[in-house]
Amino acid sequence: MTDLKKFEVWFVTGSQDLYGEETLKQVAAHSEEIAAFLNNASQIPVRVVFKPTVKSTEEIFAICQEANVAPNVIGIITWMHTFSPAKMWITGLRALQKPIAHLHTQYNRDIPWATIDMDFMNLNQSAHGDRETGFMMSRMKINRKVVVGHWQDPEVLDQLNGWARAAAGWNDWQGARFVRFGDNMRYVAVTDGDKVEAELKFGFSVNTHGIGDLVAVINQISDAEVDQLTAEYEARYAVVDVLRKGGARYSSLRDAAKIELGLKAFLEAGNYKGFSDTFEDLHGMKQLPGIAAQRLMNQGYGFAGEGDWKTAALVRAMKVMGSGLKGGNAFMEDYTYHFDPSNPLVLGSHMLEICESIADGQAKCEIHPLGIGGKEDPVRLVFNVAAGPAINASMVDMGNRFRLIVNEVEAVAPENDLPKLPVARVLWKPYPDMKTGCAAWILAGGAHHTCYSQNLTSEHMEAFSDMAGVEYVKIGKNTDLYSLKNELRWSDVYYQINKA
């Protein structure tokens, strides 16, 4: 997946010329030490780069402009070691196009009770210096992450980790390209949306290619390439006998491999970061891409079925955000319920395409009939998903704004075998409970398609929504429907007032 160490966040400390050369030397030394500590901290997935102290309107504007055009810079961390009059920050903050984390810390953890004097006080003024800058950011309505605590505090590092990962996902969307093979599934509402507004808001483009364009690439794949990939299938997965070389359905495995190779070639040639397809538009293809979508997601591509470009883009962003973390991120769908009062559960799955990154153990490679699409039986990977905390995230188009909805869930291990269910699947309990969680999701307009994540949290997604400037709805352990309904009503009013 993405190597996040290629990205930088700049550590920018604010002060002013009022305090004299000696104080400013100490400010610079302290700032450089903090930046180095953050850069070397295992919790921080990106490089943290120290920048000289900014002390004037011109210096602040220059550093913000420099960050804007630096291709590997995904955000800045600001800190006011001393007092930094915030009107100096207006021009720079207005120009800045990268995410901000406002670190409210100070160099010393403890007050030196026996030696503290006014020189110490003049040097260590973060307690009110950061409030000055915080006011200006709030006055300018700038979304940012505020992290409070000593810079060596593990909780501070964890929060900066979450912000940096969100910034990496946001950065990945800028200029990204996603392709739809065919259009949206006919008559379906929630998976559709305004692609022009999405490009304005999010920075990625979505364009459609007819399925014939893909088929032409698939048909160019050589037998030698197919031989190599089918051998990889047999080595990597528990392939059923009928699909193995010499088996009665071996040709279907080869067809699936050819589709995967053609899809990857198309994506690479077009510099696409993800794709969607639909079972209603498969002209010229022998089978619906099953194992192809599962494996391409595992390689980092975003995907969603039925033309759902918003979820495909979200899957890609969340894969980037989760790079290097244990667990995976996958296209998902709430499929059916277990309404046992003593053990209510959601069964998440899809017809074929759940990413193998969330598989619990080795996946099985199988072939089964598919009742829709009118094509040959598709090859797919079948597996269960491990128990543990997770989230489901959905991006929906509400007409006058986009809304990101996140439900915290707890996946559970299957208590029963599912011998006749030929798809990847996961069982989870939505928070705060089954009835409240499902009702809250429906009230918020959440889609049936989501990105299911084992390694990201609602905190990552909240930071990401702030960077995107979209409405964020969290459904978690403390959600109650009365408060949620009011929250949704207040949001409607807010977005009517703030149409611009």
C-alpha positions, 0 to 999 in steps of 0.5 A: 500500500502507500508508503506514508513516510514519503509525506511530510508535515511541517512543524511551524512555530509562531513567535514575534520579534518583541522578545529579543534574540536570546529568547528566539534562539531558545524558541528555535532550539525547543521547536527543533527538539520537539519536531525531531521527537515527533519525527522519530516517534513510532506513532507518527506515520509521516515525516515531521519537518522542522521549519524556522520560527515565523515572526511576521505577516510576511514570514507566515504567508511565505511558509504557507505558500511554500507548503501549498506548492510542496508536493509531498507536504500534506499539512502543517502543525502549528504551535505558539511557543510564545505569544504570536499576535494573530493578525499576523496570521490572517494572510497566511491562513487565508492562503493556506490550502493544506490541513492544519493541526494546532498543537497546544503544548509547551516545551516543559511538562511541569512548572519549575516551582522553585525557579520560575521567574518572569524570564521563564514566563516570557519564554513559555507562553503557549497557554495564552499564545495558542488561544490568540491563534485559536481565536483567529482560526475560529474567526476565519472558520478554519477547520483544524485538529486541536491537540492538547497536551505535552508533546511527549504524551502518548495520547498526543502522539496518537491524536497526531497520528490520526490527523496525519493519516487523515491528511494522507487520505485527503492528499491522495484525493487531490487530482485522483481519478476514478473510473466507472465501467457503465453507469449507476445501477438503474433507479438506485438513488443513494449510490448516485450523486453530483460528480461535478460538485464532488470534484469541486469539493474533494479534488477527485474526478469520476468519468465513465468508460463503456464496458467495451473499452475495458473488454478491448484491453482484457482481450489483449491479455496474453496466455502467458500472463494468465498462466502466471496469475492462475499459478499465483491463485493456486499458490496463495488460496485454497482453490477448489479442485474444479478450478485447479489445472485439469479441473472441470472449471479451470477455464473459468479461473483463467477467464477470471485471471484475464479479467483481473489483468485487463482491469489492472492494465486499464487502471494503470494506463489511465492512472486511476486509483479506483473503479466501479462496475455494475452487473447490469452492464457486462456486455462482452465479459464472460463473468462479473469481476469477483476475485479481480475486484477483491484482489485489486482492492487488496493492492490499494485500489478503491472499489464499489459495485453498481456504479457507486463512485462515492464509496469507491473513492472512500475505500481508496482514501481509507486504504491510504489512511490505514497504510501500515496498520494491522487489519484492512479496509473493504467495500461492504454492504449491510446484507441481512439481519439476525434479530435474535433478542439475546444476540442481534447481529448484522451480516455484512457481505456483497454478491462477490466483492469484499477485499481479502485484506480483512480475511481471517486466515486463508481465503478459499477460491471458489466458483458458484452461480450468480443469479443476476447479470446473466453471465457465466458463474464468477470466481470469487474469494470466500472467507470469514472476517475476524472479530474486533472493533471496526467502523462502517463509513458512508459518504452520501450526497444530500443535495446541498452538501455531502455527509459522511456517516460513521457507525462504530461496530464490534465484529464477532466471530461466527458461531455457526458454519455457513456452508451454503453462503458462497461469499465473503462475510462478516458479522457485527453488532452496531453501537450503541445497540442494534435497534438504535444503531440501525435506526440512526443510520437510516435517519441519517440517510446512510447508504447500504454500501460502506467502507468497512475498516478494521484499522481506522476509528471514528477519530480518523474519519472526523479529522478527514471530514474536517479537511473535506469540509463535509458534514460528519455524523457519528453513531457510537456508544453514546448515540441516542435518537432524540439527540441525533434527530436534533443534530440532523435538524441543526445541520440542515439549518446550518447548511441552509444558512451557509450555502456558499 
